[in-house]
Amino acid sequence: MASSKATVDKPFLVSTLILVVAGFFIFSSASLGLLARSGADFSSVTFSQTVLGLFLGSLAMLAASRLDFKLWKKYAFYFLCLAVVLNILVLIPHIGFEHGGARRWIVIAGVSFQTSEVLKLAFVIYFAAWAAGAKTKMATLKQGFVPLLVLFAVTGALLLKQPDTDTYLMIVFAGLAMYVVAGGKWRYVSMLIIAGLLGIAVLAVTRPYVRSRIETYMHPESNAQSSSYQAQQSLIAIGSGGMFGRGYGQSVQKFNFLPEPIGDSIFAVEAEEFGFAGAAALIILFVIFSTRGLKIASRVTDPFGRLTVVGLVIMITTQAFVNIGAMLGVLPLSGITLPFVSHGGTSLFITLVEVGIVLSISKSQKLR
């Protein structure tokens, strides 16, 4: 059993701290590419990342790690309601902020706040609380799978309206992983996967940007100056890094070539500057983060704690590997960012809160 003076899981904490520090230096280098772009607000970007994301996020992680994780279960429903309200407000004109054809932000005191990040966390917390209470009923259709479908429908209605298809897919991945761990049946998961594939087909027909991403993935050599431009430039950046890279700060592609050098293309910048060795090291860090997180889940006896860890770890690492896979050309471009590394003060803040929750739960794990 855990000792009376329970401490957080140190390997998980160390892997997180290394990712945060490495992410800060990678972001600092990639953000220099903004200086060559007209209209880019370098000071605003760095302020959001360092103050809201890194500094306040670190404080929030510390606070969450010290908080009794069972309090999240107690207030899970109210937290979900708050997240739903925020994601409704973002759709209202003059309240929500639109950028790049998407309405995903609320501006508070001059700082933009992405509401979908709160919804991701609220989904995991609420479904973990529900599944922990359902116990053996999770294997049934009515009291196990249907509630999950209802949650998917609510979050999907909000996120696809923004639109934020990428975040919704992360929620689906995390939800299915939690459902299986909670004792759900694989046949229901298979049915949902088939329905999901049909849904993607519908989105490809009804949403041009989804169809464009699929076509770019299937034929990356076509439209090199339009829809395939980002994929081509990312591969050029990664390939030019060689084994050990051009050196820190020496990326060429971040200047006027990569469309989002501090966003979803930041892995390409990292690979160009640190080469295959640096890219592999970053991937290994995420593997360590995920395997240690899932090991914590396997040792936690509390059902809510175990499912929360599974959901949060799967959500973070799936996002990381989807981003990296897209930059390497093995997955379609998604627009999803790299956790701990890409620009996004809200994203970094919420991710660090999620890590803090996992650390809090890790105090209750059984030592083997």
C-alpha positions as CSV (number, residue, x, y, z in Angstrom):
1,M,0.0,0.0,0.0
2,A,1.0,3.6,-0.3
3,S,3.0,5.0,2.6
4,S,1.4,7.3,5.2
5,K,3.5,10.2,3.7
6,A,2.3,9.7,0.2
7,T,4.3,11.6,-2.5
8,V,3.7,12.2,-6.1
9,D,5.0,9.8,-8.8
10,K,8.5,11.2,-9.4
11,P,9.3,9.6,-12.8
12,F,6.0,11.0,-14.2
13,L,6.8,14.4,-12.7
14,V,10.4,14.4,-14.1
15,S,9.2,13.4,-17.6
16,T,6.7,16.3,-17.4
17,L,9.3,18.8,-16.3
18,I,11.7,17.8,-19.1
19,L,8.9,18.2,-21.6
20,V,8.0,21.6,-20.3
21,V,11.6,22.9,-20.3
22,A,12.3,21.4,-23.7
23,G,9.0,22.8,-25.0
24,F,9.9,26.3,-23.7
25,F,13.2,26.3,-25.6
26,I,11.8,24.9,-28.8
27,F,8.9,27.4,-28.7
28,S,11.4,30.3,-28.0
29,S,13.4,29.4,-31.1
30,A,10.3,28.8,-33.3
31,S,8.7,32.1,-32.2
32,L,11.6,34.0,-33.7
33,G,10.1,33.1,-37.1
34,L,7.3,35.6,-36.3
35,L,9.8,38.5,-36.5
36,A,10.0,38.1,-40.3
37,R,6.2,38.1,-40.7
38,S,4.2,41.2,-41.1
39,G,1.2,41.5,-38.8
40,A,2.6,39.0,-36.3
41,D,2.3,40.2,-32.6
42,F,5.5,38.7,-31.2
43,S,5.1,40.3,-27.7
44,S,1.5,39.1,-27.3
45,V,2.4,35.5,-28.3
46,T,5.3,35.3,-25.9
47,F,3.3,36.9,-23.1
48,S,0.5,34.4,-23.5
49,Q,2.9,31.4,-23.6
50,T,5.2,32.4,-20.7
51,V,2.8,34.1,-18.3
52,L,-0.6,32.4,-18.8
53,G,0.8,29.1,-20.0
54,L,4.1,28.4,-18.3
55,F,4.1,30.5,-15.1
56,L,0.4,30.4,-14.1
57,G,0.1,26.8,-15.5
58,S,3.0,25.7,-13.2
59,L,1.3,27.3,-10.2
60,A,-1.9,25.6,-11.2
61,M,-0.2,22.2,-11.6
62,L,1.3,22.6,-8.1
63,A,-2.1,23.5,-6.6
64,A,-3.8,20.6,-8.4
65,S,-1.2,18.1,-7.2
66,R,-1.9,19.1,-3.6
67,L,-5.6,19.1,-3.9
68,D,-7.5,15.9,-3.0
69,F,-8.5,14.4,-6.4
70,K,-11.8,13.2,-5.0
71,L,-13.0,16.8,-4.9
72,W,-13.1,16.7,-8.7
73,K,-15.5,13.8,-8.6
74,K,-17.7,15.7,-6.1
75,Y,-18.0,18.7,-8.4
76,A,-17.8,16.9,-11.8
77,F,-21.3,17.8,-12.9
78,Y,-21.0,21.5,-12.1
79,F,-17.6,21.6,-13.8
80,L,-19.1,20.1,-16.9
81,C,-22.0,22.6,-16.8
82,L,-19.5,25.4,-16.6
83,A,-17.6,24.1,-19.6
84,V,-20.8,23.7,-21.7
85,V,-21.8,27.3,-20.8
86,L,-18.4,28.6,-21.9
87,N,-18.6,26.8,-25.2
88,I,-22.0,28.2,-25.8
89,L,-20.9,31.7,-25.0
90,V,-18.0,31.4,-27.5
91,L,-20.5,30.9,-30.3
92,I,-22.3,34.2,-29.5
93,P,-21.2,37.2,-31.6
94,H,-19.3,40.0,-29.8
95,I,-18.5,37.4,-27.0
96,G,-16.6,34.8,-28.9
97,F,-13.5,35.7,-30.9
98,E,-13.1,34.4,-34.5
99,H,-9.7,33.7,-36.1
100,G,-8.9,31.8,-39.2
101,G,-12.6,30.9,-39.8
102,A,-13.1,29.4,-36.4
103,R,-14.8,30.8,-33.3
104,R,-13.0,29.2,-30.4
105,W,-11.9,32.0,-28.1
106,I,-13.2,34.3,-25.5
107,V,-11.2,37.4,-24.8
108,I,-10.8,38.2,-21.0
109,A,-8.9,41.3,-20.0
110,G,-7.2,41.4,-23.3
111,V,-6.1,37.7,-23.2
112,S,-7.7,35.1,-25.4
113,F,-9.0,32.0,-23.8
114,Q,-9.8,28.8,-25.7
115,T,-13.0,27.3,-24.2
116,S,-12.6,23.8,-25.8
117,E,-9.6,23.1,-23.5
118,V,-11.9,23.4,-20.5
119,L,-14.4,21.1,-22.1
120,K,-11.8,18.4,-22.7
121,L,-10.9,18.3,-19.0
122,A,-14.5,18.5,-17.9
123,F,-15.5,15.6,-20.2
124,V,-12.8,13.3,-18.7
125,I,-13.7,14.3,-15.1
126,Y,-17.4,13.8,-15.5
127,F,-17.3,10.6,-17.5
128,A,-14.8,9.1,-15.0
129,A,-17.2,10.1,-12.1
130,W,-20.1,8.5,-14.0
131,A,-18.3,5.3,-14.9
132,A,-17.0,4.9,-11.3
133,G,-20.5,5.1,-10.0
134,A,-22.0,2.8,-12.7
135,K,-19.5,0.0,-11.8
136,T,-20.7,-3.3,-13.4
137,K,-23.5,-1.5,-15.2
138,M,-20.9,-0.1,-17.6
139,A,-21.1,-3.4,-19.6
140,T,-24.7,-2.7,-20.4
141,L,-26.0,-0.7,-23.3
142,K,-28.5,1.5,-21.5
143,Q,-26.4,2.5,-18.4
144,G,-23.0,2.2,-19.9
145,F,-22.7,2.9,-23.6
146,V,-25.7,5.2,-24.0
147,P,-24.5,7.8,-21.5
148,L,-21.1,7.9,-23.3
149,L,-22.9,8.5,-26.6
150,V,-24.9,11.4,-24.9
151,L,-21.7,13.0,-23.8
152,F,-20.2,12.6,-27.2
153,A,-23.3,14.2,-28.7
154,V,-23.2,17.2,-26.4
155,T,-19.5,17.9,-26.8
156,G,-19.7,17.2,-30.5
157,A,-22.6,19.6,-31.0
158,L,-20.5,22.4,-29.3
159,L,-17.1,21.7,-30.9
160,L,-18.2,21.0,-34.4
161,K,-20.1,24.2,-34.4
162,Q,-17.0,26.2,-33.7
163,P,-15.6,24.2,-35.7
164,D,-13.0,22.3,-33.7
165,T,-13.0,18.8,-35.2
166,D,-9.5,18.0,-33.9
167,T,-10.4,18.6,-30.2
168,Y,-13.5,16.5,-30.6
169,L,-11.5,13.6,-31.9
170,M,-9.2,13.8,-28.9
171,I,-12.3,13.6,-26.6
172,V,-13.6,10.6,-28.5
173,F,-10.2,8.7,-28.2
174,A,-10.1,9.4,-24.5
175,G,-13.7,8.5,-23.9
176,L,-13.4,5.2,-25.7
177,A,-10.2,4.3,-23.7
178,M,-12.0,5.1,-20.4
179,Y,-15.0,3.1,-21.5
180,V,-13.0,0.0,-22.2
181,V,-11.0,0.3,-19.0
182,A,-14.3,0.8,-17.0
183,G,-15.5,-2.6,-18.3
184,G,-17.4,-1.6,-21.5
185,K,-17.9,-4.1,-24.3
186,W,-15.7,-4.0,-27.3
187,R,-18.6,-4.7,-29.7
188,Y,-20.1,-1.3,-28.8
189,V,-16.8,0.3,-29.4
190,S,-16.6,-1.4,-32.8
191,M,-20.0,-0.1,-33.7
192,L,-19.0,3.4,-32.7
193,I,-15.8,3.2,-34.8
194,I,-17.8,2.2,-37.8
195,A,-20.2,5.0,-37.2
196,G,-17.2,7.4,-36.7
197,L,-15.8,6.4,-40.1
198,L,-19.2,7.1,-41.7
199,G,-19.2,10.4,-39.8
200,I,-15.8,11.4,-41.2
201,A,-17.1,10.6,-44.7
202,V,-20.1,12.9,-44.1
203,L,-17.8,15.6,-42.8
204,A,-15.6,15.2,-45.9
205,V,-18.6,15.9,-48.1
206,T,-20.1,18.7,-46.0
207,R,-16.9,20.5,-44.8
208,P,-14.4,21.4,-47.5
209,Y,-11.5,21.8,-45.1
210,V,-11.9,18.1,-43.9
211,R,-12.1,16.9,-47.5
212,S,-9.0,19.0,-48.4
213,R,-7.0,17.4,-45.5
214,I,-7.9,13.9,-46.7
215,E,-7.0,14.7,-50.3
216,T,-3.7,16.2,-49.2
217,Y,-2.9,13.1,-47.2
218,M,-3.8,10.7,-50.1
219,H,-2.0,12.8,-52.8
220,P,0.7,15.0,-51.0
221,E,2.5,15.6,-54.2
222,S,-0.4,17.5,-55.7
223,N,-1.2,21.2,-55.0
224,A,2.2,21.8,-53.5
225,Q,1.5,25.5,-53.4
226,S,-1.9,25.3,-51.9
227,S,-3.5,22.5,-49.8
228,S,-0.3,20.4,-49.7
229,Y,2.0,23.4,-48.9
230,Q,2.3,22.9,-45.2
231,A,2.9,19.1,-45.5
232,Q,5.6,19.7,-48.1
233,Q,7.3,22.4,-46.1
234,S,7.2,20.3,-43.0
235,L,8.9,17.4,-44.7
236,I,11.5,19.7,-46.1
237,A,12.3,21.0,-42.6
238,I,12.4,17.6,-41.1
239,G,14.6,16.2,-43.9
240,S,17.0,19.1,-43.9
241,G,17.7,18.5,-40.2
242,G,19.7,15.4,-41.0
243,M,21.0,13.4,-38.1
244,F,21.9,16.1,-35.6
245,G,20.2,19.2,-37.1
246,R,21.2,22.7,-38.1
247,G,21.6,23.8,-34.5
248,Y,19.4,25.6,-32.0
249,G,17.8,28.7,-33.4
250,Q,19.1,27.9,-36.9
251,S,15.9,26.7,-38.6
252,V,15.4,28.2,-42.0
253,Q,11.8,27.0,-42.6
254,K,10.3,28.9,-39.7
255,F,11.0,32.1,-41.6
256,N,8.2,32.6,-44.2
257,F,8.0,28.9,-45.2
258,L,6.2,26.9,-42.5
259,P,2.6,28.3,-42.1
260,E,2.4,27.7,-38.4
261,P,6.0,27.5,-37.0
262,I,4.8,28.0,-33.4
263,G,1.6,26.0,-33.8
264,D,1.0,22.6,-35.4
265,S,4.3,22.8,-37.4
266,I,6.5,23.3,-34.4
267,F,7.7,19.6,-34.5
268,A,9.1,20.3,-37.9
269,V,11.1,23.3,-36.5
270,E,12.4,21.1,-33.7
271,A,13.4,18.3,-36.1
272,E,15.2,20.8,-38.4
273,E,17.2,22.3,-35.6
274,F,18.0,19.1,-33.6
275,G,17.8,16.5,-36.4
276,F,16.7,12.9,-36.2
277,A,18.4,12.5,-32.8
278,G,16.4,15.5,-31.3
279,A,13.1,14.4,-32.9
280,A,13.5,10.9,-31.6
281,A,14.4,12.2,-28.1
282,L,11.2,14.2,-28.0
283,I,9.1,11.2,-29.1
284,I,10.8,9.0,-26.5
285,L,9.9,11.6,-23.8
286,F,6.2,11.4,-24.8
287,V,6.4,7.6,-24.7
288,I,7.9,7.7,-21.2
289,F,5.2,10.2,-20.2
290,S,2.4,8.0,-21.5
291,T,3.7,4.6,-20.2
292,R,4.4,6.0,-16.8
293,G,1.0,7.6,-16.7
294,L,-0.7,4.4,-17.6
295,K,1.4,2.6,-15.0
296,I,0.0,5.0,-12.4
297,A,-3.5,4.1,-13.6
298,S,-2.8,0.4,-13.2
299,R,-1.7,0.9,-9.6
300,V,-4.6,3.1,-8.4
301,T,-7.4,1.2,-6.7
302,D,-9.9,4.1,-6.7
303,P,-12.1,3.6,-9.9
304,F,-12.6,7.4,-10.4
305,G,-8.8,8.1,-10.0
306,R,-7.9,5.2,-12.3
307,L,-10.3,6.3,-15.1
308,T,-9.3,10.0,-14.8
309,V,-5.6,9.1,-15.2
310,V,-6.4,7.0,-18.3
311,G,-8.5,9.7,-19.9
312,L,-6.0,12.5,-19.3
313,V,-2.9,10.6,-20.3
314,I,-4.5,9.2,-23.4
315,M,-5.8,12.6,-24.4
316,I,-2.5,14.3,-24.0
317,T,-0.4,11.6,-25.7
318,T,-2.8,11.0,-28.5
319,Q,-2.7,14.7,-29.3
320,A,1.1,14.6,-29.4
321,F,1.4,11.6,-31.7
322,V,-1.4,12.8,-34.0
323,N,0.5,16.1,-34.4
324,I,3.9,14.4,-34.9
325,G,2.3,11.8,-37.3
326,A,0.9,14.6,-39.4
327,M,4.2,16.4,-39.7
328,L,5.9,13.2,-40.7
329,G,3.2,12.5,-43.4
330,V,1.9,9.3,-41.9
331,L,-1.4,10.9,-40.8
332,P,-3.5,13.6,-42.4
333,L,-2.9,17.2,-41.4
334,S,-5.1,17.9,-38.4
335,G,-4.2,21.4,-37.2
336,I,-3.8,20.0,-33.7
337,T,-0.9,21.3,-31.7
338,L,1.9,19.6,-29.8
339,P,1.3,19.5,-26.0
340,F,3.9,21.3,-23.8
341,V,5.6,22.8,-27.0
342,S,3.2,24.6,-29.4
343,H,1.9,28.1,-28.8
344,G,-1.3,28.3,-26.8
345,G,-1.4,29.7,-23.3
346,T,-4.8,28.1,-22.5
347,S,-3.7,24.8,-23.9
348,L,-0.5,24.7,-21.8
349,F,-2.3,26.0,-18.7
350,I,-5.0,23.3,-18.9
351,T,-2.4,20.6,-19.8
352,L,-0.4,21.4,-16.7
353,V,-3.6,21.3,-14.6
354,E,-4.3,17.8,-16.0
355,V,-0.7,16.8,-15.1
356,G,-1.3,18.1,-11.5
357,I,-4.5,16.0,-11.2
358,V,-2.6,12.9,-12.3
359,L,0.2,13.7,-9.8
360,S,-2.5,14.0,-7.1
361,I,-4.0,10.7,-8.0
362,S,-0.5,9.1,-8.1
363,K,-0.2,9.6,-4.3
364,S,-2.8,6.9,-3.8
365,Q,-1.2,4.3,-6.1
366,K,-0.1,0.9,-4.6
367,L,3.6,0.3,-4.5
368,R,4.7,-2.9,-6.1
